[in-house]
Amino acid sequence: MDLFDAGAEKLKKSQSPLAARMRPETLAEFVGQSHLIGEGRALRLSLESDKIPSLIFWGPPGSGKTTLANIIAHSLDAHFSALSAVSAGVADLRRVVEEARERLKLYHRRTILFIDEIHRFNKSQQDAILPYVEDGTVVLIGATTENPSFEVNSALLSRAQVYVLNSLSEKEISVILKRSLEGENGLGNYHARLLEEAEKHISSFAQGDARIALNILELAVMTTLPDKDGWRVVGLPQVEDAAQKKSLRYDKSDEQHYDLISALHKTMRGSDPDAAIYWLGRMLEAGEDPLYIARRVIRFATEDVGLADPQGLVIAMAAQQAVHFLGMPEGKLALAEAVIYLAGAPKSNSVYVAYTNVQKEIARNPQADVPLHLRNAPTGLMKDLGYGKDYKYAHDYQNHFVKQQNLPEVIKDQRFYTPGKIGYELNILNRLRAWWGNAKAEASTGENQDDS
């Protein structure tokens, strides 16, 4: 690189966005992903031993996939060739491979072939990489936001180690923000100070994406006028303006966190979909962890809808999987669908009451014996002692049912579950009546449930 190239590179870097200027160059500067690059972790050990296999980095936007690939190349003193699967084709791959082959032959220098959004390459494009990964011409590092199990060819996947990157935490985003206010590459020349509430808003709004956080910070600093002492004091109004989104007053660890989740739960229980989706939106738009909400929605499906509509649990679990797979903002609609469905579903707390009754009984009588006919009898001695004797195999009887005592002797007449009289649970009630009469269908030892 001559003086003109060096000057051009310096000018380019100075005019680059803050996110590009603040890109770490060493592991010591890298923030996050300690499960991969922390002391003693596999990726770090591979790097320290100078033996890096081909890799696939799977993680959300802004989690550091490209940065980590750059650091690996720099640490190994390898040439870094980057392609984007959005615009590159087989011809581009062949060019990079040919250059890598010449570099290895003439200078004994490895080439890191970084392919961003590798999931966008079709099968033939992915197949074109295989021979050069296998023979060591290039070390492949692919980056994807999609599950590589579905989007990357199995042949290529078998030749690469997959590492999962996580969204950055709000604390990690805050570290990056503070660091970016200093130094020549950062915003040190602007004498900017970020107020705590503004920092919290950026960290929450970014949803784990460092690039988004730095873009907001840079714009907020640029548009804040210096005060009489020359300081640019960036507060919440400046950050909201830069992000084009108002901060919703919300503290995930404070009283409002519990008030809003309580409101969501109670309005679903109250069968009010309008109110339920409103409280859901209040939490999501304020930056609440969507998986926390998903867990509470699943709990509601079992506690308050239960067997009145067993499909409620299926939909709640599907929403959790959708949030996990899609992330935000796409996952919001899956949660909204589940919340509306559950608010409109028939309600029953019979499962909750039944299990509560069981817990109370176990506390009173924790060691009640299993009836002999229900016990396992794997040995002759056990059979001689009566284990399994007189057990009635239900499938040998009409309608696959036969009456027999299934509870311990000391609580043989105890009842824990009282079925509701609406929704799917009415079917259960009618079957229990047909099998057992009213003994199991109507009696209960616990509190009465609400069938409305």
C-alpha positions as semicolon CSV with decimal commas, in nm:
position;residue;x (nm);y (nm);z (nm)
1;M;0,000;0,000;0,000
2;D;0,154;0,335;-0,109
3;L;0,110;0,677;0,052
4;F;-0,184;0,763;-0,171
5;D;-0,363;0,436;-0,081
6;A;-0,291;0,492;0,288
7;G;-0,425;0,847;0,268
8;A;-0,735;0,735;0,085
9;E;-0,793;0,459;0,341
10;K;-0,758;0,705;0,629
11;L;-1,001;0,950;0,464
12;K;-1,249;0,670;0,396
13;K;-1,234;0,556;0,759
14;S;-1,281;0,909;0,892
15;Q;-1,595;0,949;0,682
16;S;-1,735;0,606;0,762
17;P;-2,032;0,565;0,997
18;L;-1,951;0,538;1,366
19;A;-2,040;0,166;1,362
20;A;-1,768;0,103;1,103
21;R;-1,509;0,322;1,276
22;M;-1,566;0,151;1,610
23;R;-1,534;-0,201;1,472
24;P;-1,301;-0,388;1,713
25;E;-0,973;-0,521;1,573
26;T;-0,879;-0,758;1,857
27;L;-1,059;-1,000;2,087
28;A;-0,973;-0,773;2,381
29;E;-1,182;-0,496;2,223
30;F;-1,471;-0,723;2,128
31;V;-1,785;-0,694;2,342
32;G;-2,020;-0,989;2,395
33;Q;-2,024;-1,357;2,292
34;S;-1,820;-1,460;2,595
35;H;-1,958;-1,814;2,553
36;L;-1,749;-1,833;2,234
37;I;-1,442;-1,619;2,295
38;G;-1,410;-1,614;2,672
39;E;-1,103;-1,766;2,835
40;G;-1,090;-2,140;2,775
41;R;-1,372;-2,140;2,518
42;A;-1,337;-2,348;2,201
43;L;-1,322;-2,065;1,947
44;R;-1,065;-1,872;2,146
45;L;-0,852;-2,183;2,198
46;S;-0,865;-2,255;1,824
47;L;-0,750;-1,902;1,751
48;E;-0,471;-1,917;2,008
49;S;-0,349;-2,246;1,862
50;D;-0,351;-2,097;1,510
51;K;-0,585;-2,373;1,391
52;I;-0,915;-2,230;1,274
53;P;-1,154;-2,461;1,087
54;S;-1,415;-2,333;0,847
55;L;-1,693;-2,168;1,045
56;I;-2,056;-2,068;1,018
57;F;-2,163;-1,782;1,245
58;W;-2,538;-1,791;1,309
59;G;-2,683;-1,495;1,494
60;P;-2,908;-1,188;1,476
61;P;-2,806;-0,862;1,305
62;G;-2,552;-0,651;1,491
63;S;-2,424;-0,935;1,711
64;G;-2,067;-0,920;1,572
65;K;-2,047;-1,188;1,302
66;T;-1,852;-0,978;1,048
67;T;-1,638;-0,819;1,319
68;L;-1,541;-1,156;1,464
69;A;-1,448;-1,284;1,117
70;N;-1,225;-0,976;1,067
71;I;-1,058;-1,030;1,404
72;I;-0,989;-1,396;1,322
73;A;-0,824;-1,300;0,991
74;H;-0,617;-1,028;1,160
75;S;-0,510;-1,261;1,443
76;L;-0,397;-1,527;1,194
77;D;-0,230;-1,271;0,967
78;A;-0,453;-1,408;0,691
79;H;-0,588;-1,219;0,392
80;F;-0,955;-1,127;0,439
81;S;-1,172;-1,160;0,127
82;A;-1,534;-1,064;0,183
83;L;-1,830;-1,142;-0,043
84;S;-2,199;-1,078;0,005
85;A;-2,424;-1,360;-0,108
86;V;-2,681;-1,097;-0,206
87;S;-2,470;-0,972;-0,497
88;A;-2,189;-1,224;-0,555
89;G;-2,202;-1,517;-0,796
90;V;-1,996;-1,821;-0,890
91;A;-1,761;-1,603;-1,101
92;D;-1,679;-1,394;-0,793
93;L;-1,609;-1,709;-0,594
94;R;-1,373;-1,840;-0,863
95;R;-1,186;-1,511;-0,874
96;V;-1,136;-1,506;-0,496
97;V;-1,030;-1,872;-0,496
98;E;-0,777;-1,815;-0,775
99;E;-0,630;-1,519;-0,588
100;A;-0,618;-1,730;-0,270
101;R;-0,439;-2,010;-0,454
102;E;-0,175;-1,769;-0,587
103;R;-0,135;-1,604;-0,245
104;L;-0,082;-1,941;-0,078
105;K;0,166;-2,050;-0,345
106;L;0,375;-1,731;-0,363
107;Y;0,352;-1,589;-0,010
108;H;0,240;-1,892;0,198
109;R;-0,041;-1,675;0,332
110;R;-0,386;-1,810;0,410
111;T;-0,709;-1,654;0,290
112;I;-1,022;-1,615;0,500
113;L;-1,319;-1,622;0,262
114;F;-1,600;-1,442;0,443
115;I;-1,947;-1,483;0,289
116;D;-2,210;-1,261;0,444
117;E;-2,570;-1,391;0,435
118;I;-2,445;-1,725;0,307
119;H;-2,800;-1,862;0,330
120;R;-2,881;-1,658;0,017
121;F;-2,646;-1,868;-0,197
122;N;-2,831;-2,139;-0,389
123;K;-2,722;-2,505;-0,386
124;S;-2,493;-2,479;-0,689
125;Q;-2,322;-2,170;-0,545
126;Q;-2,267;-2,343;-0,211
127;D;-2,141;-2,655;-0,389
128;A;-1,889;-2,442;-0,578
129;I;-1,714;-2,355;-0,251
130;L;-1,677;-2,715;-0,131
131;P;-1,361;-2,829;-0,313
132;Y;-1,163;-2,525;-0,197
133;V;-1,275;-2,562;0,162
134;E;-1,177;-2,929;0,154
135;D;-0,831;-2,876;0,003
136;G;-0,748;-2,582;0,228
137;T;-0,726;-2,317;-0,044
138;V;-0,954;-2,098;0,170
139;V;-1,084;-2,102;0,523
140;L;-1,455;-2,030;0,494
141;I;-1,639;-1,814;0,745
142;G;-2,007;-1,781;0,661
143;A;-2,247;-1,549;0,838
144;T;-2,622;-1,602;0,852
145;T;-2,924;-1,482;1,042
146;E;-3,116;-1,795;0,938
147;N;-3,096;-2,144;1,085
148;P;-2,806;-2,306;0,892
149;S;-2,966;-2,649;0,937
150;F;-3,231;-2,542;0,686
151;E;-3,044;-2,289;0,473
152;V;-2,692;-2,432;0,427
153;N;-2,620;-2,750;0,229
154;S;-2,550;-3,051;0,449
155;A;-2,224;-3,117;0,262
156;L;-2,096;-2,768;0,339
157;L;-2,238;-2,779;0,691
158;S;-2,050;-3,101;0,766
159;R;-1,721;-2,930;0,679
160;A;-1,776;-2,626;0,901
161;Q;-1,816;-2,567;1,273
162;V;-2,138;-2,380;1,354
163;Y;-2,121;-2,118;1,628
164;V;-2,433;-1,943;1,757
165;L;-2,402;-1,573;1,843
166;N;-2,649;-1,413;2,081
167;S;-2,807;-1,069;2,072
168;L;-2,604;-0,829;2,282
169;S;-2,743;-0,752;2,626
170;E;-2,836;-0,398;2,724
171;K;-2,530;-0,387;2,951
172;E;-2,307;-0,484;2,659
173;I;-2,468;-0,220;2,437
174;S;-2,402;0,036;2,713
175;V;-2,034;-0,060;2,720
176;I;-2,012;-0,002;2,344
177;L;-2,192;0,333;2,371
178;K;-1,957;0,460;2,645
179;R;-1,652;0,348;2,451
180;S;-1,779;0,522;2,136
181;L;-1,792;0,861;2,308
182;E;-1,414;0,856;2,337
183;G;-1,114;0,852;2,105
184;E;-1,038;0,962;1,751
185;N;-1,231;0,681;1,586
186;G;-1,524;0,750;1,815
187;L;-1,692;1,078;1,902
188;G;-1,417;1,207;2,131
189;N;-1,366;1,523;1,925
190;Y;-1,728;1,625;1,979
191;H;-1,705;1,642;2,361
192;A;-2,034;1,459;2,396
193;R;-2,192;1,339;2,719
194;L;-2,475;1,084;2,714
195;L;-2,725;1,112;2,999
196;E;-2,826;0,792;3,176
197;E;-3,190;0,789;3,064
198;A;-3,080;0,847;2,704
199;E;-2,829;0,563;2,727
200;K;-3,096;0,330;2,864
201;H;-3,332;0,422;2,582
202;I;-3,074;0,348;2,312
203;S;-2,975;0,020;2,478
204;S;-3,337;-0,091;2,496
205;F;-3,438;0,036;2,154
206;A;-3,145;-0,137;1,980
207;Q;-3,281;-0,483;2,074
208;G;-2,929;-0,628;2,096
209;D;-2,807;-0,478;1,766
210;A;-2,486;-0,277;1,820
211;R;-2,507;-0,121;1,474
212;I;-2,850;0,031;1,544
213;A;-2,729;0,163;1,881
214;L;-2,424;0,333;1,730
215;N;-2,621;0,484;1,441
216;I;-2,866;0,642;1,687
217;L;-2,585;0,768;1,911
218;E;-2,398;0,925;1,620
219;L;-2,704;1,105;1,485
220;A;-2,805;1,224;1,834
221;V;-2,457;1,368;1,897
222;M;-2,439;1,532;1,553
223;T;-2,775;1,703;1,602
224;T;-2,710;1,826;1,958
225;L;-2,569;2,179;1,983
226;P;-2,279;2,243;2,226
227;D;-2,362;2,426;2,548
228;K;-2,169;2,734;2,666
229;D;-1,888;2,509;2,794
230;G;-1,857;2,330;2,460
231;W;-2,025;2,005;2,572
232;R;-2,292;1,830;2,368
233;V;-2,522;1,695;2,638
234;V;-2,732;1,424;2,477
235;G;-3,052;1,359;2,668
236;L;-3,368;1,160;2,608
237;P;-3,530;1,414;2,369
238;Q;-3,227;1,411;2,138
239;V;-3,214;1,030;2,137
240;E;-3,589;1,000;2,076
241;D;-3,557;1,239;1,784
242;A;-3,266;1,044;1,639
243;A;-3,445;0,713;1,681
244;Q;-3,776;0,862;1,567
245;K;-3,946;0,681;1,851
246;K;-4,062;0,805;2,189
247;S;-3,938;0,633;2,500
248;L;-4,208;0,442;2,683
249;R;-4,152;0,484;3,056
250;Y;-4,081;0,131;3,157
251;D;-3,835;-0,037;3,388
252;K;-3,808;-0,411;3,335
253;S;-3,699;-0,469;3,693
254;D;-3,937;-0,227;3,862
255;E;-4,304;-0,216;3,964
256;Q;-4,437;-0,128;3,620
257;H;-4,288;-0,448;3,477
258;Y;-4,508;-0,652;3,710
259;D;-4,809;-0,424;3,671
260;L;-4,813;-0,463;3,293
261;I;-4,766;-0,839;3,287
262;S;-5,040;-0,863;3,551
263;A;-5,266;-0,650;3,332
264;L;-5,200;-0,876;3,033
265;H;-5,274;-1,190;3,232
266;K;-5,592;-1,055;3,391
267;T;-5,735;-0,912;3,069
268;M;-5,680;-1,244;2,888
269;R;-5,852;-1,414;3,183
270;G;-6,128;-1,155;3,149
271;S;-6,176;-1,254;2,781
272;D;-6,103;-0,901;2,653
273;P;-5,881;-0,930;2,342
274;D;-5,868;-0,552;2,288
275;A;-5,725;-0,486;2,633
276;A;-5,499;-0,792;2,618
277;I;-5,331;-0,692;2,292
278;Y;-5,295;-0,335;2,421
279;W;-5,102;-0,447;2,730
280;L;-4,897;-0,682;2,512
281;G;-4,809;-0,388;2,288
282;R;-4,716;-0,168;2,583
283;M;-4,455;-0,420;2,691
284;L;-4,317;-0,506;2,347
285;E;-4,287;-0,146;2,230
286;A;-4,108;-0,055;2,552
287;G;-3,847;-0,322;2,487
288;E;-3,960;-0,607;2,713
289;D;-3,795;-0,942;2,642
290;P;-4,044;-1,116;2,408
291;L;-3,945;-1,459;2,537
292;Y;-4,039;-1,352;2,890
293;I;-4,384;-1,259;2,759
294;A;-4,404;-1,588;2,568
295;R;-4,334;-1,782;2,890
296;R;-4,614;-1,599;3,069
297;V;-4,855;-1,657;2,779
298;I;-4,775;-2,030;2,794
299;R;-4,840;-2,028;3,169
300;F;-5,175;-1,859;3,107
301;A;-5,269;-2,122;2,848
302;T;-5,225;-2,398;3,106
303;E;-5,354;-2,215;3,413
304;D;-5,658;-2,025;3,284
305;V;-5,762;-2,191;2,957
306;G;-5,643;-2,543;3,024
307;L;-5,860;-2,827;2,903
308;A;-6,146;-2,599;2,806
309;D;-5,939;-2,549;2,487
310;P;-5,624;-2,767;2,472
311;Q;-5,535;-2,597;2,143
312;G;-5,450;-2,286;2,346
313;L;-5,128;-2,445;2,475
314;V;-5,035;-2,554;2,121
315;I;-5,076;-2,198;1,991
316;A;-4,887;-2,049;2,287
317;M;-4,595;-2,288;2,231
318;A;-4,600;-2,213;1,858
319;A;-4,579;-1,840;1,940
320;Q;-4,275;-1,903;2,161
321;Q;-4,106;-2,098;1,883
322;A;-4,190;-1,827;1,629
323;V;-4,037;-1,558;1,852
324;H;-3,727;-1,770;1,905
325;F;-3,691;-1,844;1,533
326;L;-3,784;-1,505;1,385
327;G;-3,675;-1,264;1,656
328;M;-3,808;-0,910;1,661
329;P;-3,998;-0,736;1,513
330;E;-4,147;-1,027;1,316
331;G;-4,219;-1,229;1,629
332;K;-4,456;-0,965;1,765
333;L;-4,744;-1,087;1,548
334;A;-4,704;-1,445;1,670
335;L;-4,743;-1,324;2,029
336;A;-5,037;-1,104;1,929
337;E;-5,207;-1,402;1,763
338;A;-5,162;-1,616;2,074
339;V;-5,286;-1,342;2,309
340;I;-5,599;-1,276;2,102
341;Y;-5,672;-1,649;2,071
342;L;-5,634;-1,710;2,444
343;A;-5,842;-1,405;2,537
344;G;-6,122;-1,539;2,315
345;A;-6,093;-1,900;2,433
346;P;-6,324;-2,066;2,689
347;K;-6,168;-2,058;3,034
348;S;-6,104;-2,331;3,290
349;N;-5,865;-2,343;3,584
350;S;-5,943;-2,710;3,654
351;V;-5,587;-2,826;3,578
352;Y;-5,444;-2,560;3,810
353;V;-5,688;-2,653;4,088
354;A;-5,627;-3,027;4,039
355;Y;-5,252;-2,993;4,068
356;T;-5,285;-2,760;4,369
357;N;-5,500;-3,027;4,537
358;V;-5,237;-3,292;4,459
359;Q;-4,961;-3,075;4,612
360;K;-5,165;-3,035;4,932
361;E;-5,232;-3,407;4,955
362;I;-4,865;-3,497;4,900
363;A;-4,769;-3,251;5,176
364;R;-5,015;-3,426;5,411
365;N;-4,927;-3,781;5,308
366;P;-4,596;-3,789;5,118
367;Q;-4,530;-4,167;5,130
368;A;-4,862;-4,329;5,036
369;D;-4,793;-4,675;4,897
370;V;-4,848;-4,766;4,533
371;P;-5,125;-5,033;4,520
372;L;-4,977;-5,380;4,457
373;H;-5,163;-5,436;4,129
374;L;-5,009;-5,115;3,985
375;R;-4,651;-5,198;4,080
376;N;-4,385;-5,306;3,835
377;A;-4,287;-5,675;3,865
378;P;-3,962;-5,738;3,674
379;T;-3,847;-6,027;3,898
380;G;-3,996;-6,353;4,017
381;L;-3,967;-6,246;4,380
382;M;-4,170;-5,935;4,314
383;K;-4,439;-6,141;4,143
384;D;-4,444;-6,379;4,443
385;L;-4,495;-6,077;4,667
386;G;-4,804;-5,979;4,470
387;Y;-4,657;-5,704;4,257
388;G;-4,880;-5,655;3,953
389;K;-5,130;-5,918;4,070
390;D;-5,493;-5,867;3,961
391;Y;-5,402;-5,570;3,740
392;K;-5,674;-5,525;3,479
393;Y;-5,546;-5,440;3,130
394;A;-5,790;-5,176;3,001
395;H;-5,762;-5,280;2,637
396;D;-5,901;-5,625;2,719
397;Y;-6,236;-5,472;2,817
398;Q;-6,526;-5,316;2,630
399;N;-6,460;-4,956;2,524
400;H;-6,102;-5,002;2,655
401;F;-6,211;-4,922;3,011
402;V;-6,245;-5,113;3,337
403;K;-6,297;-4,988;3,690
404;Q;-6,017;-5,055;3,937
405;Q;-5,859;-4,875;4,230
406;N;-5,571;-4,655;4,109
407;L;-5,494;-4,439;4,413
408;P;-5,315;-4,546;4,732
409;E;-5,543;-4,718;4,984
410;V;-5,527;-4,429;5,234
411;I;-5,670;-4,181;4,980
412;K;-5,861;-4,420;4,753
413;D;-6,174;-4,202;4,751
414;Q;-5,993;-3,871;4,713
415;R;-6,079;-3,649;4,416
416;F;-5,843;-3,386;4,274
417;Y;-5,979;-3,295;3,932
418;T;-6,322;-3,150;3,866
419;P;-6,383;-3,099;3,494
420;G;-6,541;-2,779;3,370
421;K;-6,869;-2,774;3,183
422;I;-6,773;-2,571;2,875
423;G;-6,552;-2,609;2,569
424;Y;-6,355;-2,927;2,511
425;E;-6,367;-3,006;2,883
426;L;-6,735;-3,090;2,851
427;N;-6,624;-3,389;2,640
428;I;-6,395;-3,500;2,923
429;L;-6,678;-3,458;3,174
430;N;-6,913;-3,674;2,968
431;R;-6,653;-3,948;2,924
432;L;-6,577;-3,955;3,297
433;R;-6,950;-3,983;3,370
434;A;-6,982;-4,272;3,126
435;W;-6,684;-4,454;3,277
436;W;-6,709;-4,377;3,646
437;G;-7,056;-4,237;3,702
438;N;-7,076;-3,913;3,896
439;A;-6,810;-4,021;4,146
440;K;-6,517;-3,882;3,946
441;A;-6,713;-3,646;3,723
442;E;-6,863;-3,427;3,995
443;A;-6,677;-3,472;4,325
444;S;-6,375;-3,261;4,416
445;T;-6,177;-3,198;4,732
446;G;-6,047;-2,858;4,628
447;E;-6,187;-2,513;4,570
448;N;-6,463;-2,485;4,310
449;Q;-6,342;-2,370;3,973
450;D;-6,498;-2,096;3,769
451;D;-6,656;-2,229;3,452
452;S;-6,735;-1,891;3,306
